[in-house]
């Protein structure tokens, strides 16, 4: 919704922000190739801000860090009245985009689909395709073929007739075949019998051309819906036309991007509930990449990893593989604050519902029982248990081992301030060890770990 306008506002709000600010966690495993999920539980990322404060923003960390991203929608493609074709404000072949196209090719090589987002808030492209198809369609086709796009996302935010959208979809299928991905980006209410920005009727479109449309990136934000719960999504599915595998839930990734931002914990709960309710749930898309929380501009790739984790199963999210597993550690502060408190599944039992240690060398070790594939580790620090955030762990490492003798260090954190930290990983391990370097934000010497969770 209002894609270019939102981007401009977000960039203005973030002017002067340092891209080199430390992330909450620095993860550097050797990333395995990403397996794109063909029909459901997609992790779709809109990528329109390629430069922030004249610094290139690469999408490639999403595959470098094995986040599970399935589709990147690069935009926005505009067919201009003066005969030019632009990607945002420049021709797609402008040298400023050379590295971007190289990075996107590298992501495609790892199984990620790269689609061109067409249109958006800057109106005119779809009216030109409607009124002078013979002139403007070849220009769109040229962009697709020149840059090897796997598909297009038709973001129609202007009046277009039913016949014109049908003709465009038909021609794309004729020219590029049935493997070419075609998606659309309606506001969520357009799929549940409500408001619409596109002119044509999406229910009619699905009946007439649904076999040629892979999915819909429904915008649950900017006043057109919400992912704070499943109600809006349920309203679409309950009409009986759109199947869950064809409806991707669109959200804003940062509160600066548009109204309707849903906090990460709430969003993950909603996604977990949707996965439980609809086994073929279509997935989630995020508008947009460059400032996605929880990593922000320093590590926007973390959003995709969080979404992958959230959709890995269960109505309350993925299973916590560390829950009630054997835990050992450095000498606890008191007998009631031992290592087992960090894997008991709760942070709400008061100030003793934690592992606390004052030892000179502070660590917590968890035995998962057998080598286990992990994608994410979550740690709840002091603030999550109701203590002052000044006691949140500032610096620590997460290590992995299959024999409790030889350890690797996939995660190193040097400047955390958050009460809950999530650390995407790509490893198989039996043992996890958290070693504390700096226990608090102050000189207080006590380590406080309220809960450690591990997810497949």
C-alpha positions, 0 to 999 in steps of 0.5 A: 500500500502506497509503496513509494510514499512509505519508502520515502517517509521511512528513509527521511525518518532514518536519515543519518542512521548508521548502517554500521551500528552493531546488531544484537547478535553477529552470526557467521555460520557457513550458510547452507543453500536455502530451499524455497518452499514452493506452495506454502509458508513462503517468506517474501521480502519486498526490496525497494530501498536499495540505497540508504543515505547513499550507501548500498543496502544488499539483500544478500545477507538473507541467504548468507545467514540462511534465513529461509527467505523464499522470494525477493520482490525488487521494485518498483518497475515503472513504465513512464509516459516519456518512453523510459522504464525505471526501477524507482528513479533510475533505469534498471541498467544504471550502474548504481544497480550493478551490484544489486543484480549480481547479489540477486543472481547469487540469491537465485543460485541458492533457490530464492525467487527474484520477482519484479514488483510492478507499479505501486504508489506511483500511478500510471504504469497499469493505465498505460498497459491498459490503454496502449498495451502494444507500446508498453508491454514490450518494455516490461517484457524486456526488463524481465528477460534482461535481468532473468526475473523469476516472476512479477508482482503486480501491485495495482494501486490505480484503476484498471479494468478486468479485461486489462488485468486478464490480458496482462496475465495471459500475455505473461503466461504466454511469453514466459510459461507456466513456471513463471511466477505471477503474484498480485498485491491487493489490500487485504479487504479486497480479498474479503469483499471490502475496499479495493484500490485496483479497480477490478474485482479480485474475486472475479480475477481468481475465478477467471485467471486463478490458475495462472496466479501463484498467490496474493500478497495481501496488505494487512496494514495501512488501515486495510487489515491487521496481523495482530490476530488471525481475524482478517486472514480468516475472513478471507478464507471463510469466503470459500474462494481463496485457499490458504496456500494462495494468500500470503499475509503482508505486514510492515517490518518497521513501525516507520513504514506505515500504520498497522505495525504489529510487534514481533512477538504478537506477529509470531504468535499470529503466524503460529496460529495460522500455521496450526489452523491452515497446514497449507498457509501461504506465508508472510511478506514484509514491507520492506527490507532495509529497516526490518526489525528486529535487526533494523538497518544494521541487520535487516535480514533477521526479520526473515529468519524470525518469520521462518522460525515462527512458521516452523510449527504449532499454534504457539510457535515452534517447539522449544527443543531446550525445554526441561533438558539437562542443564549445568553451569557455573556456581549459582548465586543461590540454590534456588537460581540454578541452571535448570531455571533457564530451561523450565519454560517460564520467565514469570516466576519472580526474580528467582525464576532464572539462572544466576551466577557470580562466578568469575567464569560464567556459563550455562550448558544445555544437553539436547540429548542427541545431535539436533538441527537448529535454526534459531536460539532465543535468550530471555535476559533480566528485563524479560523476567521483570528486572531492570533492563540495566541487568540485561546481558551485554556480551556473550557467546553461544557455542555448539558441540557434539561431544562437550569437548570440541566447541564452535562459536556460531554466535558472538554478541558484543553490545546487547541491550535487549531483554530478549535476543533471537539468534538465527543459526544453521547448525547441528549440535547436541550441546549448547553453551552460553558463555558470559563475557559482560553480564550487565549494562553496568558494573553489576557482576551477576549473570541473569538468564531467565530462559534459553530456547532452541528451535529447529 
